[in-house]
Amino acid sequence: MSDDIKDIEALKRAVLKSKVNALLKQRNNSHSKGALTIPLADRKNILPLSFAQQRLWFLCQLDSSASLAYHISATLKLKGPLERPNLLKAFNDVISRHESLRTRFVVINGCPCQKIDTVNSTFSIEYHDLRTFTSKERDKKRDVLSKRERSTPFDLSKDSLIRGKLLQLADDEHILIVTQHHIISDGWSVGILIHELGMLYQSACTGNSPHLKELSVQYADYAKWQQQLLRGDNLRESLDFWKSHLQGAPALIALSTDHPRPKVQTYQGGQVPVQFNESLVSSLQKVSQYHGTTLFMTLLAGWSVVLSRLSGQKDIVIGTPIANRPQRELEGLIGFFVNTLALRININRCKTVKDLLAEVRQQTLDAYTHQEVPFDKVVEALQSERSLNHSPVFQVMLALNNTPQKHLKLSGLELSLIEQQHDSAHFDLTLSLAEDAGKITGYLEYSSDLFEHHTAERIVSYLTQVFTEMIRDDTQNIQSLQILPPAEYRQVTLGFNSTQTNFPREKRVHTLFEEQVRRTPQALAVLSEADPLTYDSLN
């Protein structure tokens, strides 16, 4: 390739990248600039639920196991001298600060409504002293208490929807388990909660005022505003996009599973770890830069190839969460803001990896432009057939968190997050990844109604192989892209086809057949359109 052509290609890539960044920036600016000020709702009036809360509330009324699957838990290890009264004060202060943490859900005139309790500082942390146990007994007791915490339901109308457990392992070592129901919180909110607990705990220990910005609105204000804003013409144009975007898409992804899909989804699940090393991630970032995509878009392209191969379908719909906090005043609020976008990838329109990346980029940007529509409204507009055994519109997800990990700290304490094994699954498959320090780590969450653990592990190996192939040659035909890792490819093509058998040379074929008749006379020997024949009848 001549230097002139190289320069032109580089210029094209630069322009393309600039366009993508401009579109993403324009999308963010359009939401923040054009956003109306959120008015305060009159607390004397009935306070409606947000659209997302409505969907989750109805789901929890239909199925108690679904409610358990929507618990959000954070487990923290605390090293150092802990002042328990100050920790309790910090919890009560953060609950006083955020109305969502004092909210219950009651039915008035047949409709679910928010009921905000007054500030009363009555939050309590369940305390367990495990210092007298042996190390083995302590680990077992900790596992029992953690499992009990995960399996204890919330009563949405009566209970506080946040609770805490404190396990003391040694004089200077504790485990703090904080559990919230998703109807009052989301992943972004967990970060806010931990950050503010740290600030308020330090304030309680030192006697100084915490440097926390005053909240100008609360979640109930947002919910009321959202209900009023997304009506009529404000919603129609974006809904028209989603109806067009998803028109004719398959209602169910036909994944090859280990078990038949049950009549009712149980939400039982498991997870397997995912890790992409620095070399692979660096190469993926270079591919993204070359083709004018974000890292998320490139990951989405690879994930869509794997799902297409596993299902035999060329038209794939993948869900992805977005923070959905377009107004600056919402960024510091605890609440259920997260929205879901249904990204449709039509592999039939793509011949090569390069084509697929362009398709994914366009579909993703189009979806981001209309991200303000609550997913529940999209489902309603599509008039999708509802089923108890799978979620509507999509059954697979991709989530990427590329926000740098913040250093967690409490006054005088070393604080670290403990990753917990999930035993629930909202969807058939959820690929949840985080980018940090040049690596990508995470997990593949799978429905144990459908998949065995070893199958999920194989799916992760397929994903790694697909990314390796995409990096190697972006002009490859997607249909011929190698998905099997080398070891499994050899097993399938050579191992399973190694059918050579040593027959006894001193015996004739009819003698061997008669011996088989004596061993299994009633076994099926011949199957045809006519009556099947056993070895005995054939003999």
N, C-alpha and C positions, 0 to 999 in steps of 0.2 A: 504494500500500500504506500503510495507516495506521500510526502510530507504535506502537500496541499490537501489531499483527501483526508489525511489524519486530522488536520486543522479544522476542516469542515465538519467532520464527525464530532470532534470535541466541542465545536461551536453549537451543533445541534443538541448535544447532550446538555450543555450549559443552559441553552434557551429552554429546553424541556424541563429541566430541574427548576429553573426560575419560574416557569409557568405553574408547576405543581405547588411550589412554595407560595406563590402569589394567590393561587386559588384557595389553599388552606388558610392563609392569612386573611383573605377576603371573607372566607366563611366565618372565621372567628370574629372579625371586626363587625360583620353584618349582624351577628347575634348580640355583641356587646353594645355597639353604637345604636342599633335600631331598637334595643330593648327598652321597653317602657319601665318607668319607676314602679316598683311593686308597692301598692297601697297597703296600709295596715287593715286587717280584717277586724270587724267588731266582734270581740270575744263574747258578747251577749247573744249574738246570733248563732245559728247552727253552722258549724265549721265542716265543710265537705272534705272528702279525701281527695288526694291527687289521683290522676288516672292510673298511675302505677300502683298506688295503694289500693285502689278499687279492685284491680285485677287480683292482687295478692290476697286481699281480704276474702273475695269470693272463692278463690282456690282453697284457702284454709278452711272455709266453711264446708266445702265439698269433701275434703280429704285431710284428715289429721296428720297422716304421714307426710303430706306435702308441707304442712306447717313446720314440722320438725326439720325438713330438708332446707328450710329457709331461716335457719339460725346462723348468725354471724358470730364467730368466736375468735378471740385473740388471747393467746397464752404468752405471758411474759415471765422471764426469769429475772429475779431481783437479787443482786449480790451486794451485801453491805448492810449496815445497821438500818433497819426499817422502823419508822415511827408510825405505828398502825393508826393511832388517832388522827394524825395528819393526812394519812392516805384516805381515811374515811371522810375527812373534811373536804379533801380535794374532789372526791366523788360527788358529795352533796353539792359542792359549789358548781361543778360542771353540769350537774343535773338541773340546778337552779338556772343556770345560764342558757340552756337549750330546752325549749318547751317540748321538742320531740321526745326527749328522754322522760318526760312526765305525761306522755300521751297514751290514752287507752282508746279503744274503738267500740262505740256503743251504737245501737240501732234506735233511730228516732223516726217515727212515722214510716217504718219499713225500709229506711235507708241508713247505711253505715255512716257514722259521723265521728269526728275527732272530739275527744273529751280530754281537756288539758287539766291535770291536777295542779293545785296550788303548791307553792314552794313550802315544804314542811321539814326538810332536812332529816327525813326518816329512813334514808337508804341505809341498808346494812350489808356488810360483807360476811359471807359464811366462812368461818375460820376453822381450820383443821391443823392441829399440832401433831406432826409426824416425827418429831425428834427422838422419841423413845423407841421407834421401830428400827429394826436392822435395815441395812441398805436394800436387801432383797425384798423385805416386807414393805419398805417405804415405796419402792418402785411399783409394787403390786397395788398398794393402797392408792397411789397417785393415779394409776391407770383406771382403777375402779371408779374413783371420784370424777375423773375426766369423762369417762364413758357415761356415768350417771348424769353429768351436767349436759352432755350433748343430747341425751335421750329424754330429758325432762321438758315437757311442752310448756308453752306460754298460753295462758288464757287471755286472748286479745282484749276482752272487755273488762277484766278484773285485775290482771297482774300488772306490775311494773314490767316493762318490756326490756329492761336492762338488769342484769344481776351479776354478782361477782363472787368468786371463791378465792380464798387465800390459803395456800398450803405452806406451812412452815417446815422446811426440811432440816435446817440447822439454825443456830443463833443468828447467823448473818446470811441466810439463803432462803428465799421464798419463791413460790410459783403463784402468779396471779392469773386467774382465768376470768375473762370478761365476756359475757354472752349477751347479744342483743338479737331481737327479731328484726328480720330484714325490712319489715314494714315501717320501721322508724329509722333505718340506717342503711348505709351501703359501704363499699370498700373505701372510698374517699373519706367517709365519715369516721372510719376506724382510725385513720391517721390523725384526724382532727382531735378525736377523743384522747388518744395517747399523748399527743403534743400538749393539750390543755391540762390533762391530768398532771403531767410533769411540771408545767408552769405553776399550777395551783398548789401542788404538793410543796414545791420549793417556797412558795409564798407562805404557806402554813408553817414551814420549818423556820423561816427567817423572820417572819413578821412583816415583810415588805409587800407592797401591793403588786399583784401580777400585771405584767405588761400585755394585756389582752385587749384587742380592739372591741369596742362596744358593738353589739349586734343590732343593726338597724331594722331588720325584719326577722321573723321566725318562720318555721316550716308551714304553719297554718296559713300565714299570709301568702306564701308561695302557692299553696294548694288552691286557695280561693282565687288568686290571680290567674293561675293556669286554667281553671275551669271557665273563667270568664273570657280569657284571651283566645283560647282555641275553639272558637265557634265560627260558624258561617264562613265568610270569605277568607278569614284569617287561616283557616284550616283546609279549605277546599283545594287550593292550588297544589299544596304539598301532598294532600291525599291522592289527588289525580296522578301525581308522579309515582307514588308507591303502588297504586293500582296498576299502572302501566308497567312499572318495573317488575312486578311479581305476577302479572297476568300469565296464566298457563304454566307456571312453575310447578314441578311435582310437589304434591302435598306431603309426601313422605319419602325420605331417603331410604333406598332399599339396600342397606348395608348387609354384607354377609356376616351373620351372627352365629354364636355358639349355641344359643337357645332361641326358641320362637318367642316373638314379642307377646307378653302377657296381655290379658284383656284389660287389666288396670295397672297402670304404672305404680311401682312401689317406692320409687326414689331411692332404692338401695344402690350403693355404688362403691367404687374403690378408685385408686389412683396409682399410676406408675410414674417414676421420675423422668424428667426430660432435661438433658444438658447438651448444649452445643458449645464446643470449645472456641477459644479466641480465634484460631485460624479459620474455622468455618464461618464464624460470625463476621470476621473481617472481610472474607470473600463475599458473603451475602450483602454486606454494606457496599462493596465495590460494584456488585451487580445492580444494586438499587440505584446507586449514583449514576451508573452508565445508562440505565434505562429510564431515569427520571421518576423512579418510584420511591416511596418511603420503605423503611425496613418492614413495617407492618404489611404493606402491600405485597412485598416479595414473599413473606411468610405465608400470607393468605394464598398466593398463587401455588406454592408448594403443597399446602394443606388441601387445596381443592383438587390437585392431581391425585393425591393419595385417596381422598374420599371418592373421586370418580372411579378409580380402579377397584376400590372395595365394593362399590355399589353397582358398577356397570352403567352408571348414568353420566351423561355429558352435561346435564343441566343441574347445577348444585346451588343450594341456598344455605349460606352460613351466617349465623348470628354473631354479632360482636357488640360488646357494651361500650357506651360512651358516658363521660362524666355528667353531661347535660346540666351544666351550671353556667349558662350564658351571661348572667348578671354578676358583676363583681361582688355585690352584697351577699350572693349565695355561696361564695367560695369558702367561707369559714363556718358554714352552718352544718350541723349534724342532721341528716334526714335522708329519705329515700328519693334521691334525685336521678340515679342512673337510668339511662334509657337504652334500648336495644335496637340496632339497625340490622335489617335482613339484607345481606349482600348476595346478589345473584350472579354467579359466574357461569357463563355459557361456553363450555370448552369446545363445543361444535364450531364456534366462530374462530377458533384458534388452531393454527397448524403447528407453530413452533413455540418454544418457550418464550421467545421475544414477543410473539403475538399475544400469548397469555398474560404477560406482564402489562402490556398495553391495555388489554381488556380489563384486567383487575384494577389498574389505575383509574380508568374512566368510570367504571361502575362504583368504585369507592368514593371518588370525588363527587359524583352525582348524588350518592346517598348522603354524604356529609352536608351537601347543600340543603337537604330537606330533613335534617336530623331533629328538628324541633317537634315533629309529630310523635306523640306517644305510641309506642309499639301496639298498645291495646287498641288504639284507634285504627291502626293499619289492619289488624286482625279483623276488627269489626267491619271495616270498609270492604275487605276482601270476601266477607261472608264465608270464611273458611269453615269447613266441616269440623266440628269439635269432636275430640276423642279422648277417652280416659286413659288410653295407653300410649299416647305420644303428644308432644307439644305442637301447637299450630305453627304453620309456615316453615319452620326449620327445626331440626333435631340435633344439629351439631353446631359448635361454637369455636371461636378463636378470640382470645383476649391477650393483649400485650400491654404490659406496664413498663414504660420506658422512663418513668420518673426516677431520678437518682435516689438511692436509699439514704434517708436522713439518719444521723446519729441520734439514738434514743438515750435520754438521760433523765434521771430524777436526782434531786439534791442528795449528794453523798452516796449514791447507788450506781452500780453498773447494771444496765438494763439491756436485755436481748430478747428478741422474739423467738419463740419456739414453734417450728413448723409442726402442724398437727396432721395426722393421717385422716383424710376424709372418708366417711363411710356412707355418704349420700351422693346422689347425682341428679341434677335437674334435667339433663339431656342425655342422649345416647352417648355422645362423646364431646368433651370440652377440652380443648388445648389451651392451657393457661400458662403464659410465659412472662418472664420479666427480664429486661435488659439492664445489666449493671456491670461496670468495670470490664467491658469488652466481652463479656460472656452472656449467654442466654440460658437461664435455668427455669424450671417450672415443673409442671406435671400434666399428664393426660388423665383426666377424670373420665371414668366409664361407668355405664349402667350395668350393674351385676345381674340385672334381669336378662341382659342380652349377651354379655361378654365375660369370658374368663380372664384372669389376671395375665396369663401368658399370651393371650391374643392381644391385649392392650400393649404389652411389651413389644410384640412383633410390629404393631402399627407404628410405634415410635421408631423402630429400626427402619421401616419403610420411609418414614418422613426424612430421616437423616440421609438415606440413600438418594431420595429425590432431590434434596437440596444439593448434594454432592454432584449429581448429574446436571442440574441447572447451572451450577457454577462452571462445570467443565466445558459445556458447549450450549450457548443459548440459541443456536440455530437448529437444535435437535427437534425432530418431530415428536410432539407430545405423546402420541400413541405408542411410539417405540422407546419412550423414556424408561430406563431400567429402574424398577421399583424394589426389586429383591436385593438384599445385601449379598455380597459374593458367596458367603458360606451357604445361605439358603438357596441361592441360585444353583450352586453345585449339587446340593441335596435334591432339588426338584428335577433338574435336567439329567443328572447322572445317578445319584443314589436311588431315587424312586424308580428309575428305569433299568436298574441293574437286575435283569430277570434271568440271567444265565444260571442254569441248574445242572448239577452233575447227576445224570441218571445211571443206575447200575447197568454196566455193559453186558453182564451175563444174563439179563432178563429181557424178554420181549415185551412190547407195549401191551399186548392183551393180558399178559401175566400181571403186569403192574396195575392194570385196570381192575382185574379180578381181586387183587389184594385190597384195593380201595373200596370195592363193593363190600368185602367182608368187614372192613373197618367202619364204614358209614353207609349202610344200605339205604337208609331213608333220606340221606342228604340230597339236595337238588343237584342234578348233573347237567340237565339241559333246560334252558328257558327259551320258549319261542311263542309265536302268536297262538299256536295250538296248545294242548295240555302240557304242563311241565312234566319232566321225567326225572325220577330219582335214579340213583345208581343201580338199585335193585331191579327196577322195571326196565332200565336200559340194557341191563345184562341179560 
